[in-house]
Amino acid sequence: MKQFLARLFGRSGADRPDPYPLVVRAPDTLPSLAWRPEASLPIPDWRAVPGIDTGELPAGFWDAAATAWLQVLGARLGPAYQIRRSEGFRLLSTLDARSAQHILACCERSQRRLLRVLDGLARRDESRPVIVMIFDTIDEYYDYVGNYYPDEGEFAMSAGMFIQHGYGHFVFFGRRFDDMEHTIVHELTHCLLAHQGLPRWVDEGLAVKMEKTFYPTLDTPSAQLYSRAEMDARHAAYWNARTIQAFWSGDAFLHPDEGSALAYDLCERMTGVLVQDAQRFTAFVEAATCEDAGADAALTVFDIRLGALAAAILGPGDWEPVAMLAPEAG
């Protein structure tokens, strides 16, 4: 009977291999990395890697480099930090095995779906796994992400972000899976679009749209802090010819005041207008550049100025990007 049940149901859970195993490798099997001397936590100096500028790296370099980095960082953070792997991701966290497996499964599932939904725009770099860091405390989180901010200034709070420096990776703080899952979709959208070099408002608009597409409850009226009328009033009070320039440059998304939340709402609504024409939106994304906030691409592809696009949401005003004016139509 036992043999029959084994054939019927397969191997027991205890005998089944872990789909997301722990990663531990001897240091002498890993590449030697140089570290940023000014960083408060171990962050590789990727510019010092021989061959990185030319792409002449040995096979498997990025996988081994990711493991080397995460082992050193995990050792600094404490013995509870462990590395787990899936096909396309490496996770550093203190999560128990089941929770870590849940997060990695969510990452893999979200990536597959994003590649389908953003077909032609999103791209996965097959040569390197995506690094995910989940910090145990808010102090650890800000100690780490602070290494990527300017030395001076005040910046908006966050609980997760995609860091596109050297080896692009995303970081989180928190234990609530329902929050973390939709944040994974948001940050993974940034990761898969990183090669496009998009203006910040387009990049964030797409990330918010994907987040709400995958998790529609985020877009229900009950999930909103303010009604649409209240948001319109806040937009009217905040944006002017000066503050709108921080939106086009991307600085507004980092502001510690309400400008950050308003920038996310504005970019979502502006992107929502453009994405209604999927074919032209794809052409726009491929042509848009940070240098002019996408102004030339908007005029070329949609025959619309960015100022006019903003006015469709904010109402009449001086919304055109300064020093980024596209040439006259025709």
N, C-alpha and C positions, 0 to 999 in steps of 0.2 A: 504493500500500500504506500509506504514512504517513497519508494522509487517511482511509483505511478504519479503521486502528487508532485514530485520534483520535476518529472517530465512535463506534467500538465501546466504547472505554474512557473517553471524555470527555477533558477537558483534562488535561495533565500536572500533576504536583504543583507544579511551578514556576509554572504559569499559574493554579492554583486560588487564589482569594482566601483569606487567612488568616481562619479563623472566629473567632479571638480576637486581634484586631489590637492593636498598641501604641496608646496614647492620649497624644497631645501636642497641647495647645491653647495658643494665644497668651494670655498673661495678660489682655490687654485684652478678651478674649471671655468671661472668667469673672467670677463675682461677687466683689466685694471682701469678704473675711471678716475679722472681728476675731479676735484670738488670745488665748488664756488667758495672761496675763502671767507666772504662776507656773510654767507647765509647762516641763519640761526639753526637750521636743520640740514642734513645732508641733501644737497642738490648738485647733480653732476654739472660740470662745465663742459657742455657738449661741443663748444668751439674747439676744445683741446683734443678731441678725438681724431686721431689720424685717419684721413680719408673721408671725413664727414662732408667736406665741401664738394668733393668730386663724386661722392657716392660709392667709392671703392672700398666697401666694407666686406668683411668675410661673411659667408653664409651663416645665418642664424645669429648675427651680431645683436640685433635689436631685442630678440627674446632673451639672450644671455645678459645684455646690458640692463634690461628691465629687472631681471632677477637680482643682479648685483646691486642695483640702486635700492630696490625694495628691501633687500636683506639688511643693508647698512642702515637705511632709514628706520626699519622696524626695530633693529637692535637699539637704536638711539631712543626710540619712543618707549620701549619696554617689552618684556618677554611675552606679554599677552598678544602682541601683534604677530599675525601670521599671514603668509602668502598662499592664496589658492588660485588655481588656474582653470580656465575653460578654453575652448578652441581659440577664441579671439580676445580674451581678457585676462588680466592679472589683477587680483584684488588683494590689497593690504588692509587688514582690519583686525579688530579683536572679537569679531562676531563668532558665535559658535558655528559648528559645521553646518547645521541645517539652515541657519539664517544666511550664512555666506553662500551656500548653494542656491538659496532663493534669490539672492541679489545677482549672482552670476547668470542664473537662468533668465532673469528679467533683462539683463544686459544683452544676452544673446538673442532673445526673442525680440526685443526692441530694435536691435540693429538690423535683423532680417527684415522687419516690417518697414523701418525707415528707408532701407535700400530699395524696397519695392515702391513705396509711396513717393520717394524723391528720386525715382529712376531718371538717370541722365544728369542729375545734379549732385547727389551724394556719392561719395567714393570711400571705400574701405582700403586702407593701406595693408595689403596682405603681408608685407615684410615685417610688420611690428604689431605686437599685441597692444590693445588699449589698456592703459593703466588706470585703475580706479583706487582711490585712497579714501577710506572712511575713518575719520578721526574720532577718538573716544570722547574727547572733551572739546568744548568751544575754545578753550585756551590753546590747545594743540592745533586746532584748525586755523585760528588766526595767527599763531606763531608761524605756521607753515605758509599760508597764503600771503602774509605780510612781506615775504621775500620777493614777491612779484609786483608790489606796489611802490610808487615813488616814496622817497624818504619823508616827505612832508605832505600834509594835506589831510582832509577828512573824506571818508569814503562810505558808501552805502553798506549796510550790513548784509550778510548773505549766509546761506546754509549749504551752498554748493556752487561750483563754478567749473568751467572748462578753462584750463590754463594752456595757452598756445605759445609756450616758450620752450625752445629746444625740442624736447620730446613731449608733444601734446598729451595731456592727461586730464582727468577730472577728479575733483575732490569733494567730499561731503562731510557734514557733521550731522549726527542724529541717529535715532534708532527706530523712528516710525516708518515702517515700510510703505504705508500708503502715500506718505509725502515723498519718500525717497524714490519710489517707482516713477512718478511723473517727472521728478527732477532728473532722473536718469535719461528719460526721453529728451528733455530739454537740452541737457549738456551733451548728450550723444549726437543730437542734431548739429550742434556747433562742431563737434569732432569730425563728423562725416562731411561737413561743408567747408572745413578749414582750408582746403586747397583752392577754394573759389576766391579767397581774399575779399570777402564782401564788406560793404559798409556796415557799421555796427547796427544801424536801425533795420536793415534788411535781414541780417543774421539773427538778431533777436526776434524780429517779427516772425520769421520762419520757425524758430525754436518754440515760441509761445503757441503758434498755430499747431505744430505737431503735438505739443503737450496736450492741448485741448482736443485735438482730433483723437488721440489715443485714450484720453480720459475725459469724456464729454461732461461728466458731473462738475468739472472745474469751470464750465461755462454756463452753468445754471444760475438764475437770479439769486437763489439762496446762498450760492457760494461767493457772491460778490460783497465786498465791504461797502461799496457805494452803488447807488442806482446810476443808470446812464445819465439822467439829468444832473445828478450831483457831480459825476465825473466831468460832464461838459462844463459845469460851472468852475470846477477846479482847473481845468485846462484854460478857460478864459482868463482866470485870475493869474495864472502862472506864466504862460507863454507870451513873449513879446519879441520884437526884432532882435534883441540881444540874447535872450535865453534860448531862442530857437537854434542859434548857432551851436550851442552845446549839444543839442539833439543831433544835428547833422554831423558833428565831429565825433560823436559817441561819448563825450565826457558826461553828458547828463545821466547816463545809465549808472555812473559811479557816484553821483552826488548824494550826500547824506540827507538832504532835504527831500521834500515830496517830488522833486524833479525826477528822481529815479523811477518811482511808481508811475508817474505821468508819462515818462518816456516809453516805458514798456507798453502802456495802454495805447499811446499814439502810434508806435511802430506796428503793433498788432493790427490796428484799424487801417493803417495805410497799406500794409502788406495784404490785408484782406481785400482791399479794393483792387489791387493789381493781380492777385492770384486768381481772380474770377476768369481771366483769360489765361488758361494754363500754358498754352503754346507760347504766347508772347512773354509770359512771366519767366518761362525757362530761358528764353533768349535774353531777357533783362538780367537775370541772375548771372548768366555766363558773361555778360558784358559789363556789369556794374563794378566800379572800383572805389576804393576808399578815398582816393585823391580828390574826387569831386562829389563824394557821397552818393554816387550813382546818378548824378544829374544828367550827364551826357547820354547814358544808357536809357534813362526814362524818356528823354526827348526823342532819341533815335527809335526806340522800340515801341513806346506807347504814344509818342507825339504829345507828351505832357511835361510841364515843368514841375520840379519838386515843390516849388512854392504853391502851385495850383493844386497839387495833390494834398498838401497839408491844409490848404484852404477848404477843401471838400469836407474836412473834419473839424477844423478849428474856426472856420468862418473867414471872412476877409481879413487880411493883415499882411504885414511885410515878412513873409515866411521864406523867401528865396535864400538859398545858401550864399553867404557873402564870400566873394573871391572864388566861387565855384560855379559861377554862372555859365551855363551851357551856351553855345552859339545860337544865334537866332534861327528859328525854324525856317526851312526853305532857303 
